[in-house]
Amino acid sequence: MYDPSQLRTFLAVAQTLSFTQAARRLGLRQSTVSQHVRRLEAATGRTLFTRDTHAVELTEDGEAMLGFARRILEVHEQATAFFTGTRLRGRLRFGASEDFVLTRLPEILEGFRHDHPEVDLELTVELSGTLHEQLAAGKLDLVLAKRRPQDPRGELVWRDELVWIGAERLRLDPDRPVPLIVYPPPGITRALAIEALQQAGRPWRIACTSGSLNGLVAAARAGLGVMAHSRGLVPPGLVRVPERAGLPELAGVDFVLVHGHRRPSAQGAADALATAILAGGDRLQRSRRAGLG
């Protein structure tokens, strides 16, 4: 009833909330993406997206289709692998940024390990900037991380905006420097937060530095300061800092998959894991309506 190619297109649009970005990800024309979505909506008899000239949003039926589409594609790929007799092997060095510590990435990796038990998966969790450096040095095969501003490389998983977050009871004194909770260099959100404050002429100070997301979250929950963070990944117990605090607007951020130097022994596994992450990319985001205050 449901065409796998249309389901893949649906997932790409749902994760990027952009027909243009979905077309680039899939290597299709935008008209083809629109056609796939229309045919899937015709097959379901439901509207899956609301769209106008400014925004694309999932409907309630579209949200429901996310889970069905993932499961249908997973079973489809398992059946294809079984009957073609293809079995991936080799060592895959995968890097994921600290941003995904509190998400459902482990579920995606567990599913990949189940489907490809002969792949030796090595996971590195680090800052996005560090992962990009390790990828360039040939120490990793595939990276899921934030993209540096003006960096065109990488396959977009989703685009989000950065927001200021902190403890709900936190109150900022407008006459004192903004207390920042940040990753150490070369943290990408660190650089974007400091740049925004400098451009706004707002004094700041480092209240806490940690290479661990759990460490940053603990400091923020303790009320030590504010941190710049992806709007779709706000940790429990923290909320957006209200506009009345006067903090400058932050830039957007892209979460991307980047392949390293193509090692023949890892290429198949890297492509398979990238496909799994792109198919389940929406599971990496917390609800945009939860925990945002």
Contacts in CASP RR format, 6 or more apart in sequence:
PFRMAT RR
TARGET T0000
AUTHOR 0000-0000-0000
METHOD contacts of the structure
MODEL  1
MYDPSQLRTFLAVAQTLSFTQAARRLGLRQSTVSQHVRRLEAATGRTLFT
RDTHAVELTEDGEAMLGFARRILEVHEQATAFFTGTRLRGRLRFGASEDF
VLTRLPEILEGFRHDHPEVDLELTVELSGTLHEQLAAGKLDLVLAKRRPQ
DPRGELVWRDELVWIGAERLRLDPDRPVPLIVYPPPGITRALAIEALQQA
GRPWRIACTSGSLNGLVAAARAGLGVMAHSRGLVPPGLVRVPERAGLPEL
AGVDFVLVHGHRRPSAQGAADALATAILAGGDRLQRSRRAGLG
1 43 0 8 1.000
2 40 0 8 1.000
2 43 0 8 1.000
2 44 0 8 1.000
2 68 0 8 1.000
2 69 0 8 1.000
2 72 0 8 1.000
3 36 0 8 1.000
3 39 0 8 1.000
3 40 0 8 1.000
3 43 0 8 1.000
4 72 0 8 1.000
4 73 0 8 1.000
4 76 0 8 1.000
5 36 0 8 1.000
6 36 0 8 1.000
6 37 0 8 1.000
6 39 0 8 1.000
6 40 0 8 1.000
6 43 0 8 1.000
7 40 0 8 1.000
7 69 0 8 1.000
7 72 0 8 1.000
7 73 0 8 1.000
8 26 0 8 1.000
8 73 0 8 1.000
8 279 0 8 1.000
9 22 0 8 1.000
9 26 0 8 1.000
9 28 0 8 1.000
9 32 0 8 1.000
9 33 0 8 1.000
9 36 0 8 1.000
9 37 0 8 1.000
9 40 0 8 1.000
10 36 0 8 1.000
10 37 0 8 1.000
10 40 0 8 1.000
10 48 0 8 1.000
10 65 0 8 1.000
10 69 0 8 1.000
11 66 0 8 1.000
11 69 0 8 1.000
11 70 0 8 1.000
11 73 0 8 1.000
11 278 0 8 1.000
11 279 0 8 1.000
11 280 0 8 1.000
11 281 0 8 1.000
11 282 0 8 1.000
12 21 0 8 1.000
12 22 0 8 1.000
12 25 0 8 1.000
12 26 0 8 1.000
12 33 0 8 1.000
12 278 0 8 1.000
13 19 0 8 1.000
13 22 0 8 1.000
13 33 0 8 1.000
13 37 0 8 1.000
13 49 0 8 1.000
13 56 0 8 1.000
14 49 0 8 1.000
14 58 0 8 1.000
14 62 0 8 1.000
14 66 0 8 1.000
14 282 0 8 1.000
15 157 0 8 1.000
15 158 0 8 1.000
15 278 0 8 1.000
15 280 0 8 1.000
15 281 0 8 1.000
15 282 0 8 1.000
16 22 0 8 1.000
16 25 0 8 1.000
16 156 0 8 1.000
16 158 0 8 1.000
16 159 0 8 1.000
17 55 0 8 1.000
17 56 0 8 1.000
17 57 0 8 1.000
17 58 0 8 1.000
17 158 0 8 1.000
17 159 0 8 1.000
18 56 0 8 1.000
18 159 0 8 1.000
19 30 0 8 1.000
19 33 0 8 1.000
19 34 0 8 1.000
19 37 0 8 1.000
19 51 0 8 1.000
19 56 0 8 1.000
20 30 0 8 1.000
21 156 0 8 1.000
21 159 0 8 1.000
22 28 0 8 1.000
22 33 0 8 1.000
23 29 0 8 1.000
23 30 0 8 1.000
23 32 0 8 1.000
23 33 0 8 1.000
24 156 0 8 1.000
25 155 0 8 1.000
25 156 0 8 1.000
25 278 0 8 1.000
26 33 0 8 1.000
28 36 0 8 1.000
37 48 0 8 1.000
37 49 0 8 1.000
40 48 0 8 1.000
40 65 0 8 1.000
41 47 0 8 1.000
41 48 0 8 1.000
44 61 0 8 1.000
44 65 0 8 1.000
46 59 0 8 1.000
46 61 0 8 1.000
46 62 0 8 1.000
46 65 0 8 1.000
47 59 0 8 1.000
47 61 0 8 1.000
48 58 0 8 1.000
48 59 0 8 1.000
48 61 0 8 1.000
48 62 0 8 1.000
48 65 0 8 1.000
49 56 0 8 1.000
49 57 0 8 1.000
49 58 0 8 1.000
49 59 0 8 1.000
49 62 0 8 1.000
50 56 0 8 1.000
50 57 0 8 1.000
50 58 0 8 1.000
50 59 0 8 1.000
51 57 0 8 1.000
58 66 0 8 1.000
66 282 0 8 1.000
70 279 0 8 1.000
70 280 0 8 1.000
70 283 0 8 1.000
73 279 0 8 1.000
74 115 0 8 1.000
74 279 0 8 1.000
77 115 0 8 1.000
77 275 0 8 1.000
78 115 0 8 1.000
81 87 0 8 1.000
81 115 0 8 1.000
87 116 0 8 1.000
87 118 0 8 1.000
88 116 0 8 1.000
88 118 0 8 1.000
88 119 0 8 1.000
88 268 0 8 1.000
88 269 0 8 1.000
88 272 0 8 1.000
89 118 0 8 1.000
89 119 0 8 1.000
89 269 0 8 1.000
90 118 0 8 1.000
90 119 0 8 1.000
90 120 0 8 1.000
90 265 0 8 1.000
90 266 0 8 1.000
90 269 0 8 1.000
91 119 0 8 1.000
91 120 0 8 1.000
91 122 0 8 1.000
91 265 0 8 1.000
91 266 0 8 1.000
92 119 0 8 1.000
92 120 0 8 1.000
92 121 0 8 1.000
92 122 0 8 1.000
92 141 0 8 1.000
92 142 0 8 1.000
92 266 0 8 1.000
92 269 0 8 1.000
92 270 0 8 1.000
92 273 0 8 1.000
93 122 0 8 1.000
93 124 0 8 1.000
93 139 0 8 1.000
93 140 0 8 1.000
93 141 0 8 1.000
93 142 0 8 1.000
93 266 0 8 1.000
94 121 0 8 1.000
94 122 0 8 1.000
94 123 0 8 1.000
94 124 0 8 1.000
94 140 0 8 1.000
94 141 0 8 1.000
94 142 0 8 1.000
94 143 0 8 1.000
94 144 0 8 1.000
94 270 0 8 1.000
94 273 0 8 1.000
95 123 0 8 1.000
95 124 0 8 1.000
95 125 0 8 1.000
95 126 0 8 1.000
95 131 0 8 1.000
95 134 0 8 1.000
95 140 0 8 1.000
95 142 0 8 1.000
95 143 0 8 1.000
95 144 0 8 1.000
95 145 0 8 1.000
96 105 0 8 1.000
96 123 0 8 1.000
96 124 0 8 1.000
96 125 0 8 1.000
96 131 0 8 1.000
96 143 0 8 1.000
96 144 0 8 1.000
96 145 0 8 1.000
97 125 0 8 1.000
97 126 0 8 1.000
97 127 0 8 1.000
97 128 0 8 1.000
97 131 0 8 1.000
97 144 0 8 1.000
97 145 0 8 1.000
97 146 0 8 1.000
98 125 0 8 1.000
98 126 0 8 1.000
98 127 0 8 1.000
98 128 0 8 1.000
98 183 0 8 1.000
98 211 0 8 1.000
98 212 0 8 1.000
98 213 0 8 1.000
99 128 0 8 1.000
99 145 0 8 1.000
99 146 0 8 1.000
99 213 0 8 1.000
99 230 0 8 1.000
99 233 0 8 1.000
99 255 0 8 1.000
100 125 0 8 1.000
100 144 0 8 1.000
100 233 0 8 1.000
100 284 0 8 1.000
101 125 0 8 1.000
101 212 0 8 1.000
101 213 0 8 1.000
101 214 0 8 1.000
102 213 0 8 1.000
102 217 0 8 1.000
102 233 0 8 1.000
102 235 0 8 1.000
102 236 0 8 1.000
103 233 0 8 1.000
103 283 0 8 1.000
103 284 0 8 1.000
103 285 0 8 1.000
103 286 0 8 1.000
104 283 0 8 1.000
104 284 0 8 1.000
105 144 0 8 1.000
105 283 0 8 1.000
105 284 0 8 1.000
107 283 0 8 1.000
108 276 0 8 1.000
108 277 0 8 1.000
108 280 0 8 1.000
108 281 0 8 1.000
108 283 0 8 1.000
108 284 0 8 1.000
109 121 0 8 1.000
109 123 0 8 1.000
111 276 0 8 1.000
112 119 0 8 1.000
112 121 0 8 1.000
112 272 0 8 1.000
112 273 0 8 1.000
112 276 0 8 1.000
113 119 0 8 1.000
113 121 0 8 1.000
115 272 0 8 1.000
115 276 0 8 1.000
116 269 0 8 1.000
116 272 0 8 1.000
119 269 0 8 1.000
119 272 0 8 1.000
121 269 0 8 1.000
121 273 0 8 1.000
124 131 0 8 1.000
124 134 0 8 1.000
124 140 0 8 1.000
126 134 0 8 1.000
127 183 0 8 1.000
127 184 0 8 1.000
127 186 0 8 1.000
127 187 0 8 1.000
127 188 0 8 1.000
127 211 0 8 1.000
128 145 0 8 1.000
128 146 0 8 1.000
128 147 0 8 1.000
128 148 0 8 1.000
128 187 0 8 1.000
128 188 0 8 1.000
129 145 0 8 1.000
129 146 0 8 1.000
129 148 0 8 1.000
129 186 0 8 1.000
129 187 0 8 1.000
129 188 0 8 1.000
130 186 0 8 1.000
130 187 0 8 1.000
131 140 0 8 1.000
131 143 0 8 1.000
131 145 0 8 1.000
132 143 0 8 1.000
132 145 0 8 1.000
132 148 0 8 1.000
132 258 0 8 1.000
133 186 0 8 1.000
134 140 0 8 1.000
134 143 0 8 1.000
135 143 0 8 1.000
135 258 0 8 1.000
135 260 0 8 1.000
138 260 0 8 1.000
138 261 0 8 1.000
140 260 0 8 1.000
141 259 0 8 1.000
141 260 0 8 1.000
141 263 0 8 1.000
141 266 0 8 1.000
141 269 0 8 1.000
141 270 0 8 1.000
142 257 0 8 1.000
142 258 0 8 1.000
142 259 0 8 1.000
142 260 0 8 1.000
142 270 0 8 1.000
142 273 0 8 1.000
142 274 0 8 1.000
143 257 0 8 1.000
143 258 0 8 1.000
143 260 0 8 1.000
144 157 0 8 1.000
144 255 0 8 1.000
144 256 0 8 1.000
144 257 0 8 1.000
144 277 0 8 1.000
145 255 0 8 1.000
145 256 0 8 1.000
145 258 0 8 1.000
146 188 0 8 1.000
146 189 0 8 1.000
146 253 0 8 1.000
146 254 0 8 1.000
146 255 0 8 1.000
146 256 0 8 1.000
147 153 0 8 1.000
147 154 0 8 1.000
147 188 0 8 1.000
147 253 0 8 1.000
147 254 0 8 1.000
147 255 0 8 1.000
147 256 0 8 1.000
147 258 0 8 1.000
148 188 0 8 1.000
149 188 0 8 1.000
149 192 0 8 1.000
149 251 0 8 1.000
153 256 0 8 1.000
153 258 0 8 1.000
154 256 0 8 1.000
154 257 0 8 1.000
154 258 0 8 1.000
154 259 0 8 1.000
155 256 0 8 1.000
155 257 0 8 1.000
155 258 0 8 1.000
155 274 0 8 1.000
155 278 0 8 1.000
156 254 0 8 1.000
156 255 0 8 1.000
156 256 0 8 1.000
157 255 0 8 1.000
157 256 0 8 1.000
157 257 0 8 1.000
157 277 0 8 1.000
157 278 0 8 1.000
157 281 0 8 1.000
157 284 0 8 1.000
158 254 0 8 1.000
158 255 0 8 1.000
158 281 0 8 1.000
158 282 0 8 1.000
158 284 0 8 1.000
158 285 0 8 1.000
159 252 0 8 1.000
159 253 0 8 1.000
159 254 0 8 1.000
159 255 0 8 1.000
160 230 0 8 1.000
160 231 0 8 1.000
160 232 0 8 1.000
160 233 0 8 1.000
160 252 0 8 1.000
160 253 0 8 1.000
160 254 0 8 1.000
160 255 0 8 1.000
160 285 0 8 1.000
161 230 0 8 1.000
161 231 0 8 1.000
161 250 0 8 1.000
161 251 0 8 1.000
161 252 0 8 1.000
161 253 0 8 1.000
162 189 0 8 1.000
162 192 0 8 1.000
162 193 0 8 1.000
162 228 0 8 1.000
162 229 0 8 1.000
162 230 0 8 1.000
162 231 0 8 1.000
162 250 0 8 1.000
162 251 0 8 1.000
162 252 0 8 1.000
162 253 0 8 1.000
163 228 0 8 1.000
163 229 0 8 1.000
163 230 0 8 1.000
163 231 0 8 1.000
163 234 0 8 1.000
163 240 0 8 1.000
163 241 0 8 1.000
163 250 0 8 1.000
163 292 0 8 1.000
164 226 0 8 1.000
164 227 0 8 1.000
164 228 0 8 1.000
164 240 0 8 1.000
164 241 0 8 1.000
164 245 0 8 1.000
164 247 0 8 1.000
164 250 0 8 1.000
165 220 0 8 1.000
165 226 0 8 1.000
165 227 0 8 1.000
165 228 0 8 1.000
165 229 0 8 1.000
165 234 0 8 1.000
165 235 0 8 1.000
165 238 0 8 1.000
165 239 0 8 1.000
165 240 0 8 1.000
165 241 0 8 1.000
166 220 0 8 1.000
166 221 0 8 1.000
166 223 0 8 1.000
166 225 0 8 1.000
166 226 0 8 1.000
166 227 0 8 1.000
166 238 0 8 1.000
166 239 0 8 1.000
166 241 0 8 1.000
167 220 0 8 1.000
167 221 0 8 1.000
167 222 0 8 1.000
167 223 0 8 1.000
167 225 0 8 1.000
167 237 0 8 1.000
167 238 0 8 1.000
167 239 0 8 1.000
168 237 0 8 1.000
168 238 0 8 1.000
168 239 0 8 1.000
168 293 0 8 1.000
169 223 0 8 1.000
170 223 0 8 1.000
170 225 0 8 1.000
170 226 0 8 1.000
170 241 0 8 1.000
172 178 0 8 1.000
172 179 0 8 1.000
172 226 0 8 1.000
172 241 0 8 1.000
172 245 0 8 1.000
172 246 0 8 1.000
172 247 0 8 1.000
174 246 0 8 1.000
176 203 0 8 1.000
177 203 0 8 1.000
177 204 0 8 1.000
177 205 0 8 1.000
178 197 0 8 1.000
178 202 0 8 1.000
178 203 0 8 1.000
178 204 0 8 1.000
178 205 0 8 1.000
178 225 0 8 1.000
178 226 0 8 1.000
178 247 0 8 1.000
179 204 0 8 1.000
179 205 0 8 1.000
179 207 0 8 1.000
179 224 0 8 1.000
179 225 0 8 1.000
179 226 0 8 1.000
180 193 0 8 1.000
180 194 0 8 1.000
180 197 0 8 1.000
180 204 0 8 1.000
180 205 0 8 1.000
180 206 0 8 1.000
180 207 0 8 1.000
180 208 0 8 1.000
180 225 0 8 1.000
180 226 0 8 1.000
180 227 0 8 1.000
181 207 0 8 1.000
181 208 0 8 1.000
181 210 0 8 1.000
181 216 0 8 1.000
181 219 0 8 1.000
181 220 0 8 1.000
181 224 0 8 1.000
181 225 0 8 1.000
181 226 0 8 1.000
181 227 0 8 1.000
182 189 0 8 1.000
182 190 0 8 1.000
182 193 0 8 1.000
182 194 0 8 1.000
182 206 0 8 1.000
182 208 0 8 1.000
182 209 0 8 1.000
182 216 0 8 1.000
182 227 0 8 1.000
182 228 0 8 1.000
183 189 0 8 1.000
183 190 0 8 1.000
183 209 0 8 1.000
183 210 0 8 1.000
183 211 0 8 1.000
183 216 0 8 1.000
184 190 0 8 1.000
184 209 0 8 1.000
184 210 0 8 1.000
184 211 0 8 1.000
185 191 0 8 1.000
188 253 0 8 1.000
189 227 0 8 1.000
189 228 0 8 1.000
189 229 0 8 1.000
189 253 0 8 1.000
190 228 0 8 1.000
192 228 0 8 1.000
192 250 0 8 1.000
192 251 0 8 1.000
192 253 0 8 1.000
193 227 0 8 1.000
193 228 0 8 1.000
193 250 0 8 1.000
194 204 0 8 1.000
196 228 0 8 1.000
196 248 0 8 1.000
196 249 0 8 1.000
196 250 0 8 1.000
196 251 0 8 1.000
197 203 0 8 1.000
197 204 0 8 1.000
197 247 0 8 1.000
197 248 0 8 1.000
199 248 0 8 1.000
200 248 0 8 1.000
202 247 0 8 1.000
202 248 0 8 1.000
207 219 0 8 1.000
207 224 0 8 1.000
207 225 0 8 1.000
208 215 0 8 1.000
208 216 0 8 1.000
208 219 0 8 1.000
208 224 0 8 1.000
208 225 0 8 1.000
210 216 0 8 1.000
210 219 0 8 1.000
213 235 0 8 1.000
216 227 0 8 1.000
217 235 0 8 1.000
217 238 0 8 1.000
219 225 0 8 1.000
220 226 0 8 1.000
220 227 0 8 1.000
220 238 0 8 1.000
221 237 0 8 1.000
221 238 0 8 1.000
226 241 0 8 1.000
226 247 0 8 1.000
228 250 0 8 1.000
229 235 0 8 1.000
229 238 0 8 1.000
230 253 0 8 1.000
230 255 0 8 1.000
231 240 0 8 1.000
231 288 0 8 1.000
231 292 0 8 1.000
232 285 0 8 1.000
232 286 0 8 1.000
232 288 0 8 1.000
233 284 0 8 1.000
233 285 0 8 1.000
233 286 0 8 1.000
234 240 0 8 1.000
234 286 0 8 1.000
234 290 0 8 1.000
234 291 0 8 1.000
234 292 0 8 1.000
236 291 0 8 1.000
237 291 0 8 1.000
238 291 0 8 1.000
239 291 0 8 1.000
239 292 0 8 1.000
239 293 0 8 1.000
240 292 0 8 1.000
240 293 0 8 1.000
241 247 0 8 1.000
255 284 0 8 1.000
257 274 0 8 1.000
257 277 0 8 1.000
257 278 0 8 1.000
259 270 0 8 1.000
259 274 0 8 1.000
260 270 0 8 1.000
277 284 0 8 1.000
END
